[in-house]
Amino acid sequence: MRAHSGRRPGESGTREAILAAARRQFAELGYDRTSMRQVALEAGVDPTLVSHFHGTKQQLFLEVVELPFQPADVLPALLTGDRDDAGARLAHFAIGVFESEQGRSRVVSLVRAAASEPEAARLVRDLLTREVLTPIAEGIGSDDAAYRASLVMSQIVGLIMARYIVEVEPLASRDASVIADAIAPTLQRYLTGDLT
Amino acid sequence: MRAHSGRRPGESGTREAILAAARRQFAELGYDRTSMRQVALEAGVDPTLVSHFHGTKQQLFLEVVELPFQPADVLPALLTGDRDDAGARLAHFAIGVFESEQGRSRVVSLVRAAASEPEAARLVRDLLTREVLTPIAEGIGSDDAAYRASLVMSQIVGLIMARYIVEVEPLASRDASVIADAIAPTLQRYLTGDLT
């Protein structure tokens, strides 16, 4: 009966099916082994519709790997409360996101893509710089804020690699809040402490 | 004239050419996009010789990505001197390795492979656990040494990702010894400090 209402419901269903297939393939196969054709096949649509609705593979990727939260809304607030606890707040927030299925799938996609080839690394670098590093640096507000933000990112990306991708033990199976407590002082020092 | 001495010189030249091509392709393309056929092509040898001399792609990978130093020789000494400086020694040693062309190419290969697919991640996890985490844990010698070693690895892998692969600025262009100083206290706390 919904068919009577014209092509919009079908179009939105098609878009959703394409995004779901793309999300799954980027996460599982990485950026370079995901193809528009395979995404179309899994979504059950004609391949031309994928580029019709979502543009190039780059554009589809950026649409799919939108971060699991809005960093510009969240990060400044996390960082501008009591500054002595900013590392702990950031550590627990980040790990809370990664422990959710959707959050983990998206950050794992991003890190896999970043590692896979220079083109994808550039996309991820631009995305992270704009959406994560700059909000963190603005939250810190100190002279060397961009450098501090990039150090924070190095520990967080390393945690994603070690715990969720390479699954190094015992880091992979240790309780999430224990790990947040372990990395919190690292993030705190990178945010506000002495770096030399 | 060397041809007179039989097939050994040719065989060793062939092995070397295959390893050089494989090293380059694993580093540049990652584990999953490197094929035995393309390695053979670049080395200028028949594809059957690649598996004849080096076995499966897994075996070729493990042969190529041998670590740029012998961790079992180096790490315990780095960690068992003055324990209060172990983090600084480890940070400067690791970054010294990564700043050399050969060292960087090998660790970038490892991290790319680990991120690319579960099979490669398992290979890298086993390699790192055996060759790096266990020697670090033995150097620490404390109760929770394996967990501490995996935290150390998370920061080091994250640095490789951020500085050498994603090339996040300003971390990517900052002086190497400045970065070693910045992460040294992180490694020190993971090795010997309070984690809760």
Chai-1 contact restraints between the chains, C-beta under 6 A:
chainA,res_idxA,chainB,res_idxB,connection_type,confidence,min_distance_angstrom,max_distance_angstrom,comment,restraint_id
A,G30,B,S116,contact,1.0,0.0,6.0,A-B,restraint_1
A,R112,B,A115,contact,1.0,0.0,6.0,A-B,restraint_2
A,A114,B,V166,contact,1.0,0.0,6.0,A-B,restraint_3
A,A115,B,R112,contact,1.0,0.0,6.0,A-B,restraint_4
A,A115,B,A115,contact,1.0,0.0,6.0,A-B,restraint_5
A,A115,B,I165,contact,1.0,0.0,6.0,A-B,restraint_6
A,S116,B,G30,contact,1.0,0.0,6.0,A-B,restraint_7
A,A121,B,V166,contact,1.0,0.0,6.0,A-B,restraint_8
A,R125,B,V166,contact,1.0,0.0,6.0,A-B,restraint_9
A,A146,B,P170,contact,1.0,0.0,6.0,A-B,restraint_10
A,Y147,B,P170,contact,1.0,0.0,6.0,A-B,restraint_11
A,S150,B,V168,contact,1.0,0.0,6.0,A-B,restraint_12
A,S150,B,L171,contact,1.0,0.0,6.0,A-B,restraint_13
A,L151,B,A182,contact,1.0,0.0,6.0,A-B,restraint_14
A,M153,B,A162,contact,1.0,0.0,6.0,A-B,restraint_15
A,S154,B,G158,contact,1.0,0.0,6.0,A-B,restraint_16
A,S154,B,L159,contact,1.0,0.0,6.0,A-B,restraint_17
A,S154,B,A162,contact,1.0,0.0,6.0,A-B,restraint_18
A,Q155,B,Q155,contact,1.0,0.0,6.0,A-B,restraint_19
A,Q155,B,G158,contact,1.0,0.0,6.0,A-B,restraint_20
A,V157,B,G158,contact,1.0,0.0,6.0,A-B,restraint_21
A,V157,B,M161,contact,1.0,0.0,6.0,A-B,restraint_22
A,V157,B,A162,contact,1.0,0.0,6.0,A-B,restraint_23
A,G158,B,S154,contact,1.0,0.0,6.0,A-B,restraint_24
A,G158,B,Q155,contact,1.0,0.0,6.0,A-B,restraint_25
A,G158,B,V157,contact,1.0,0.0,6.0,A-B,restraint_26
A,G158,B,G158,contact,1.0,0.0,6.0,A-B,restraint_27
A,L159,B,S154,contact,1.0,0.0,6.0,A-B,restraint_28
A,M161,B,V157,contact,1.0,0.0,6.0,A-B,restraint_29
A,A162,B,M153,contact,1.0,0.0,6.0,A-B,restraint_30
A,A162,B,S154,contact,1.0,0.0,6.0,A-B,restraint_31
A,A162,B,V157,contact,1.0,0.0,6.0,A-B,restraint_32
A,I165,B,A115,contact,1.0,0.0,6.0,A-B,restraint_33
A,V166,B,A114,contact,1.0,0.0,6.0,A-B,restraint_34
A,V166,B,A121,contact,1.0,0.0,6.0,A-B,restraint_35
A,V166,B,R125,contact,1.0,0.0,6.0,A-B,restraint_36
A,V168,B,S150,contact,1.0,0.0,6.0,A-B,restraint_37
A,P170,B,A146,contact,1.0,0.0,6.0,A-B,restraint_38
A,P170,B,Y147,contact,1.0,0.0,6.0,A-B,restraint_39
A,L171,B,S150,contact,1.0,0.0,6.0,A-B,restraint_40
A,D181,B,T196,contact,1.0,0.0,6.0,A-B,restraint_41
A,A182,B,L151,contact,1.0,0.0,6.0,A-B,restraint_42
A,A182,B,L195,contact,1.0,0.0,6.0,A-B,restraint_43
A,T186,B,T186,contact,1.0,0.0,6.0,A-B,restraint_44
A,L195,B,A182,contact,1.0,0.0,6.0,A-B,restraint_45
A,T196,B,D181,contact,1.0,0.0,6.0,A-B,restraint_46
